[in-house]
Structure formats: structure tokens, C-alpha cells
Amino acid sequence: MKNKKWKKIVQHTVMIVFTLIMIYPLVWMVSSSLKESSSVFVDAHSLIPEGWHFENYITGWKGFGGISFSTFFINSAIISVVATIGSILSSTLIAYGFARVKFAGKNIWFVCMMLTMMLPFEMVMIPQYIMFNKFNWIDTYLPLILPTFFGIPFFIFLIMQFIRTIPTELDEAAKIDGCNSFQIFYRIIVPLIVPAMMTSAIFSFYWRWDDFMGPLIYLSTPEKYPVSLALKLFSDPNSVTNWGAMFAMSTLSIVPIFVIFFLFQRYIVDGISTSGLKS
Amino acid sequence: MEPLKPARRKVKKDNRNTTGYLFISPFLLGFFTLTIFPILYSLYLSFTDYDLMGTPSWIGLDNYVRMFTDDPTFWKSMKVTFFYAGIAVPIRLVFALLVAMALNKIVEMVGLYRTLLYLPSVVGGSIAVSIMWRQLFGNDGAVNSILGALGLPTHSWLGDPDTAIWTLIVLYGWQFGSSMLIFLAGLRNIPKTYYEASSVDGAGPVKQFFIITIPLLTPVILFNTIMQVIQGFMAFTPSFVVTNGGPVNSTLLYVLYMYQRAFEYFDMGYASAMAWVMLVIIAIFTALIFKSSPHWVHYESDTK
């Protein structure tokens, strides 16, 4: 009996130490954002700042080149929200088509979709850039947003897996009541797959918010930069002097991700677990 | 097998076809315009010299020849990428599995541990994390500061070509969260009775790990491995932000070099050829993993 108790204490001690080491870098970033700029790298490992310099956040927010971080945050929000709406609307429609409608050639298209899921973006990055360049879409949000309206294979797959768990008897009953496929889709299926749509929406938001390569390639006017790109510019090792402000903006840039994570944790964890297993 | 009422069936089937294609039409539109066409266009470009001005001029296999015979930087980036993916991916997977197994054993506070350990991966893609990593391993960053406080020698982690790539590998390994969650779900699906039965037969934890846990997890291991290999080969942001390929190209990951070719030198043809070489390599790797899978992946339905 005593042995068991000791085992538990050891287990938890190991776990706690390990977890603390793992999250140390994140805590370090937040604590550095509160240190006085000149002292960030004096005793860099210490997590407790001497005095709480919240003014780092105010100076950081002023941004650079006359553009404040409000502009960058608004830009990020616009791109992320519109792209998320686009990917969820289209992915849900497509997922229903693949999961519930029988049509000629379905299997071939399904294989195509799965292959697209494994195809890295880097493969089509250059031709897409040339294409959007020809359309004069460079330095607009179109290349970042429009493609999401064609569905995201990972979300299509995830939502499909979810639809498969819904009994087909429901569809049959609705059909007898005179519903056509589209009515079945939005009256019966959509309300039932909200959790899967939520999971996809959360991931989509993360990816868009964090996206760096897309804006790096397509945007050239600083006023249009999202937070990710602005932060890279702001943190350029050759020009930064105000380290406290730089860490303050770094910290703020991940706040939306944290908030969404803590609000919707359950969906995310379930989403990852299920999508990974049933492939 | 010809049905008795062909006419009626046909009408009904056609109707379903229209409905099906309507639902998947966004996918089809995107597939042709944003995948198929760009891929074919990229193949064509890889045989041309094109700097975004004027029109691409056909130069045959020149890009490929130049790449393999006359570009040491290309080989360097290839070497760096293989080293990076070859070490970082196994580290992440082993780490993820070990942590998942530890979490699977613990009953109390498991939700809290899981959440905190998943956090690095949640924010992992963000630029803030790459910037933080750069400062953490910088000369006067926290890592050296800790070493100094412990009386250990400090080191110029990012300035030394031998250690710079390791900072990126550690960054990759640190974000083991989603693999961990997938492993954890897989572990939960293994019936407890298997372990009970085997311990009656006298199997210890190590033996159980190799005869029960690993075999039953192989489908999940397969999935994780393929996704991570592709991700590892395609990594860009960490090397761009943390080290920008340096020092002396020791962290020049393949995609970073491809990016430089395309968007700094505007060498679109050459960069497209690079993309194709990468695709072929990834395809070979994925095919090898899939081909080998019948030998090591066990699906429960097979064994019953």
C-alpha cells in the first residue's frame, strides 16, 4: 500500500518537472515581455522581472514605420476569419458529397483528394505565385483567401469521418418525408456535425493566423501585413533594440491562439484523436 | 446482371450524379485550377529559364543538370534536410510515444498535463515561437544563462555550424503534442485485458511493450510517420526565422533554398525543378513506407 503511494509521488514529480521544462520557453517569453529592455538578457534565464514593465506593451503596440499593431491585428483577423468561413463552408459541402451521395467517379475523386492532402504546398507555391501574379493579385489578400473556398482536404476528411458515424436511417426518413439531398444536408446533417465543423474551424483559424510563408510571398505593403509578417520585421536581429517591446508583441501575437485553445480544448483534442485514428 | 428496368435506373442514377458533382464542385474547381494546372505548369517551368519577366525560354534538362553537377549549395541543402528530417522526426515520434505512455499510466491530473504538454504545439507554428527560440539560444539567451548559472561552459549555439541545426531539431522535437495526442488515443484503444492476460503468463512491462503496445499501435505509428516525414522535409519557417540558413549554410533547409532561388534570385525554372526533385523524393519515401507496412503494421482485423 505504501509502495503504491510512493510510486505515485515519483510519477507525479517526474511529470511535473518534465512539464515545467517543456513550458519554460513559453513562460520565459511572457516574463521577458515584462522586463526592462536593457535587462532582458541580464540573467536571461530568470523568470521574475525586476519591476513589472507593462509599458513594453504600450511601446510595442505603436509598431514601426508609423503603423501600429492594431493594423496588423485587424489584418490578421480579416484574413483568418474570412479564410476560415471559406474553408468550413466548402469543406462541409464537399464532405457531404463524398460521404453520402453515390455518383459515378466518386472513388477516383476521393483518391485525388487524399493525394492533394499529402501534397505539400511548396510543390504548387511557385506556379501559383506566377498565376496570381498574372492576375495582378499580388499584394492583395485574394491569394491568401480565395483558395480556401475550394475546400481543405484535411477538413473534408475530418468532417467525412464524422458524417459516417451518423446513421443513414436519418437520411432515409428525411427522404421519405420528401426532402432532397440539399435539404437533408442542411436540415439533418449540418446540425449534427457542428462539432466536426468547430474542430475544423479552430484549426483553420490557427493555421491562417500563424501562416507566414503565404503573406511573405504575396504581400509587399507593410500596411497590409498580418501579425506574423509584421512581427518578423519588428524582430529583425539587426535593428531591434527594444527587446521588451518585441517580446510583448510576440506574446500578444499568440494570445488569440491561447484564448481559442482554452475555450475549445475539448473539440481540438477529440478532433486530433479521431482524425488520426480512422484513416 | 443487367437490370430489368434499365431506363428508369439510368434516370435515377444521372440525377444522383448531378447532385454528387454539385456537392463536390468546389473541390473539383480548386483541384484543377490550384493543383493539377500548377503541377503541370511547374513541370513545364522546370525545363525553362524564367525570371518572371518576359516568357519562359526552353532549356531542356539544363536546370536538372546544373542542380546535380554544378550547384554545391543544392547538395548542401539536401544534406542538411536529410540530416534534419532523419533525426528530428524519430526524436519527435519517440518522445511523443514515451510521453503518451506516461500519461496513459497516470490517472489524476492527466487533463492538466496533457493540456500543458500540448501547448508548445498549439503555438508551434507561430512566428513568435521561432523568434523566441532565436533569442533563447542566442549568445546571451536563457540557455547560456542557465548553463552559466550551473557553472557549465556556454556556447554560441546559433553561431556554430555544428550546433545551429540542433537548435532547429530541438525546436521540432519540442512540438510533439499532436503526435502525442494521436498516440494517446491509440493507447486508450488497446484493451486492458491483453495486458492482464499477458501478465498472468508472466510477461513484464518491457515484454508487454514489445508484444502488445507496439504491434497494436503500428497503424497509428504508420500514420504519424508519414505525416511527420512530409512535414520534416518541408520545414521552412524555423530555418528562415531562427537562423536564416546560416551559419555557412549549416541550416539551409531545402525549402529555404528553394524559396531563395525563386523569390530572391527570381530563378523560377530552377526552383520549379527543385520542387520536382523534392516531390519525387517524398513520393519514394512515402511509397517505401507504405510498401513496407504489410510487414510491420498489424491491423486488428487481420489477427482475428
Contacts between the chains, C-beta under 8 A, distances in Angstrom:
chain1	res1	chain2	res2	distance
A	11	B	102	7.9
A	11	B	105	7.1
A	11	B	106	6.1
A	12	B	106	7.4
A	12	B	108	7.7
A	12	B	109	7.4
A	14	B	102	7.8
A	15	B	102	6.7
A	15	B	106	6.6
A	15	B	109	8.0
A	15	B	113	5.7
A	18	B	99	7.8
A	19	B	113	5.8
A	19	B	116	5.0
A	19	B	117	6.0
A	22	B	116	7.2
A	22	B	117	5.8
A	22	B	119	8.0
A	22	B	120	6.2
A	22	B	174	7.1
A	23	B	116	5.5
A	23	B	119	6.0
A	23	B	120	7.1
A	25	B	120	7.5
A	25	B	129	7.9
A	25	B	132	6.1
A	25	B	133	7.3
A	25	B	136	5.8
A	25	B	142	7.9
A	25	B	174	7.6
A	26	B	119	6.5
A	26	B	120	6.9
A	26	B	123	7.1
A	26	B	132	7.9
A	28	B	132	7.5
A	28	B	136	6.9
A	28	B	142	5.5
A	29	B	128	7.1
A	29	B	132	4.6
A	32	B	135	7.6
A	41	B	138	7.7
A	41	B	140	4.0
A	41	B	141	7.0
A	41	B	145	7.9
A	43	B	145	6.2
A	43	B	149	7.9
A	44	B	140	6.0
A	44	B	141	5.4
A	44	B	142	4.5
A	44	B	144	7.4
A	44	B	145	3.9
A	45	B	142	4.4
A	45	B	143	7.9
A	45	B	145	4.0
A	45	B	146	4.4
A	45	B	149	6.4
A	46	B	145	7.8
A	90	B	26	4.2
A	90	B	27	7.6
A	93	B	23	5.4
A	93	B	24	7.8
A	93	B	26	6.4
A	94	B	23	6.4
A	94	B	24	5.0
A	94	B	26	5.9
A	94	B	27	4.6
A	96	B	23	5.7
A	97	B	19	7.9
A	97	B	20	5.5
A	97	B	21	7.9
A	97	B	22	7.6
A	97	B	23	2.7
A	97	B	24	4.1
A	98	B	23	7.9
A	98	B	24	6.4
A	101	B	16	6.3
A	101	B	19	5.4
A	101	B	20	4.1
A	101	B	23	6.0
A	102	B	16	5.6
A	102	B	20	7.0
A	103	B	16	5.4
A	103	B	17	4.5
A	103	B	19	7.1
A	103	B	20	2.8
A	103	B	21	6.4
A	104	B	13	7.5
A	104	B	17	5.4
A	106	B	20	6.4
A	109	B	24	6.2
A	109	B	27	7.2
A	109	B	28	7.1
A	109	B	31	7.9
A	112	B	31	6.1
A	113	B	27	6.2
A	113	B	31	7.5
A	116	B	31	6.6
A	116	B	35	5.5
A	118	B	226	7.6
A	118	B	230	6.4
A	118	B	286	7.0
A	119	B	35	6.9
A	119	B	279	7.9
A	120	B	230	6.1
A	120	B	233	7.7
A	120	B	234	4.5
A	120	B	278	7.9
A	120	B	279	8.0
A	120	B	282	7.2
A	121	B	234	7.8
A	122	B	234	5.5
A	122	B	236	7.4
A	122	B	255	5.3
A	122	B	258	6.9
A	122	B	275	6.4
A	122	B	278	7.2
A	123	B	39	6.8
A	123	B	42	7.1
A	123	B	275	5.4
A	123	B	278	7.5
A	123	B	279	5.5
A	124	B	34	6.7
A	124	B	35	6.3
A	124	B	38	4.1
A	124	B	39	6.4
A	124	B	42	6.9
A	125	B	262	7.7
A	125	B	275	7.6
A	126	B	42	6.1
A	126	B	45	7.1
A	126	B	262	5.3
A	126	B	268	6.0
A	126	B	271	5.4
A	126	B	272	5.4
A	126	B	275	6.3
A	127	B	37	7.6
A	127	B	38	3.7
A	127	B	39	7.4
A	127	B	41	4.2
A	127	B	42	4.4
A	127	B	45	6.7
A	127	B	272	7.2
A	128	B	34	6.6
A	128	B	38	5.2
A	129	B	262	7.5
A	129	B	263	8.0
A	130	B	41	7.4
A	130	B	45	7.7
A	130	B	52	7.1
A	130	B	268	6.6
A	131	B	37	7.8
A	131	B	38	6.7
A	131	B	41	7.5
A	133	B	52	6.9
A	147	B	30	6.6
A	147	B	34	5.5
A	149	B	26	6.5
A	149	B	30	7.8
A	150	B	26	5.0
A	150	B	27	6.4
A	150	B	29	5.7
A	150	B	30	2.4
A	150	B	31	7.6
A	150	B	33	7.8
A	150	B	34	6.4
A	151	B	26	5.1
A	151	B	27	4.7
A	151	B	30	6.2
A	156	B	27	7.1
A	180	B	19	7.9
A	181	B	19	4.7
A	181	B	23	7.6
A	182	B	19	7.8
A	185	B	23	7.7
A	206	B	122	7.4
A	206	B	125	6.9
A	207	B	125	7.0
A	209	B	126	7.5
A	210	B	125	3.8
A	210	B	126	4.5
A	210	B	127	7.2
A	212	B	127	5.4
A	212	B	237	5.2
A	212	B	240	7.9
A	212	B	241	7.9
A	213	B	236	6.0
A	213	B	237	6.9
A	213	B	259	7.8
A	217	B	263	6.4
A	227	B	127	7.9
A	228	B	126	6.9
A	228	B	127	4.4
A	229	B	127	7.8
A	231	B	127	5.1
A	231	B	128	6.3
A	231	B	131	6.7
A	232	B	127	5.5
A	232	B	131	7.4
A	232	B	241	6.3
A	235	B	131	4.7
A	235	B	134	8.0
A	237	B	134	7.1
A	243	B	135	7.7
A	246	B	131	7.5
A	247	B	132	7.8
A	247	B	135	7.9
A	250	B	128	3.8
A	250	B	131	5.7
A	250	B	132	6.2
A	251	B	128	7.2
A	253	B	126	6.4
A	253	B	127	7.1
A	253	B	128	4.8
A	254	B	123	4.7
A	254	B	126	5.4
A	254	B	128	5.2
A	254	B	129	7.6
A	257	B	122	6.1
A	257	B	123	5.7
A	257	B	126	6.7
A	258	B	122	7.6
A	258	B	123	7.4
A	261	B	119	7.7
A	261	B	122	5.0
A	265	B	115	6.5
A	269	B	114	7.3
A	269	B	118	7.6
A	269	B	181	6.1
A	272	B	178	5.5
A	272	B	181	4.6
A	272	B	182	6.3
A	272	B	185	7.8
A	273	B	181	5.7
A	273	B	182	6.5
A	273	B	184	7.2
A	273	B	185	3.5
A	274	B	185	7.4
A	276	B	181	7.6
A	276	B	182	3.6
A	276	B	185	6.6
A	276	B	186	7.9
A	276	B	220	6.7
A	276	B	223	5.9
A	276	B	224	7.5
A	277	B	182	7.1
A	277	B	185	5.7
A	277	B	186	6.5
A	277	B	189	7.3
A	277	B	219	7.9
A	277	B	220	6.6
A	277	B	223	7.9
A	279	B	223	5.5
